[in-house]
Amino acid sequence: MELELKNITKKYKDKEAVKNANVTIHTGVTGLLGANGAGKTTVMRMICGVLKPTEGTISFDGLNVEDEMYRDVLGYLPQDFGYYPNFKARDFLLYIAALKGLDKESAKVKCEELLKKVNLSDVANKKISTFSGGMKQRLGIAQALINDPKIIILDEPTAGLDPKERVHFRNMIGELGKNNIVILSTHIVSDVEHIADRILMMKDGEFIYDGEIKDINMDLEEFYLKEFEEA
């Protein structure tokens, strides 16, 4: 599997949020690091087709980001994912499954599987409005996986999770990376250090580092700060 960003630029009036970015991403977990405003969320939203690049192309195994079939291979958890507060957790997942085109029986099985995976089975019939921030985030991860996507985009997926939950989800994301392309954006460097195969760092709309985690011979946070000082 291959996700290719070729000469990607995104302009907003006089500002270039992303500047002529080129990167090819394969199966595994890719950690996307950078300060607020570095361009990470803009890149992820373009990969998801939410934003259209001003210039350049995005494709997955020959499918252009604008092709309808591209959406079938995509799972996305934005930093603030939308939900209907009066929906119950199970009903919300069934609703997302319907939007993704799953038939009723497949949707029921998949929803129960995901509720169990994210430890929400016991509260599946409770309204989302009663959930804590961490519970909402877990539901967000479940909805991103409902269609068995090949590309999984996670923007700050462990935000709001307690330390125990963070470890659980790091393990789950690591498993997902064995057969899928997972792009994980986070400001929690330790999350990336434990599960990423590859690190991409962004500053001012540009990739300033691209390398495998095994090639970094020091603490990742120390390396991260060093790269930003030198960039």
HULINLIN-V647567 format. One record per residue. RES is the residue in one small letter. SS is DSSP state (H for helix, E for strand, - for the rest). PHI is phi as a letter, one per 30 degrees, with the letter a starting at -180 (none if undefined). Layout:
res: (RES RES)
ss: (SS SS)
phi: (PHI PHI)
//
This chain:
res: (m e l e l k n i t k k y k d k e a v k n a n v t i h t g v t g l l g a n g a g k t t v m r m i c g v l k p t e g t i s f d g l n v e d e m y r d v l g y l p q d f g y y p n f k a r d f l l y i a a l k g l d k e s a k v k c e e l l k k v n l s d v a n k k i s t f s g g m k q r l g i a q a l i n d p k i i i l d e p t a g l d p k e r v h f r n m i g e l g k n n i v i l s t h i v s d v e h i a d r i l m m k d g e f i y d g e i k d i n m d l e e f y l k e f e e a)
ss: (- E E E E E E E E E E E - - E E E E E E E E E E E E - E E E E E E - - - - - - H H H H H H H H - - - - - - - E E E E E E - - E E - - - H H H H - - E E E E - - - - - - - - - - E H H H H H H H H H H H - - - - H H H H H H H H H H H H H H - - - H H H - - - E H H H - - H H H H H H H H H H H H - - - - - - E E E E E - - - - - - - H H H H H H H H H H H H H H - - - - E E E E E - - - H H H H H H H - - E E E E E E - - E E E E E E E H H H - - - - H H H H H H H H H H H -)
phi: (none b c c c b h d b b c b h c c c d b c h d b a b c c e k c c d c c l d e i d j d d d d d d d d d i d c c d d b j b b b b h j d d e d d d d e d d c c b b c d d b d d a c e d d d e d d d d d d d d d d d i d d e d d d d d d d d d d e d d c h b e d c d c c d d d c d d e d d d d d d d d d d d c d c h d c c b c b c h d c d i c d e d d e d e d d d d d e d d d d b b c c c c c a c c e d d d e d b d d b c c c b b h i b d c a b a d d d d c c a e d d d d e d d d d d d d)
//
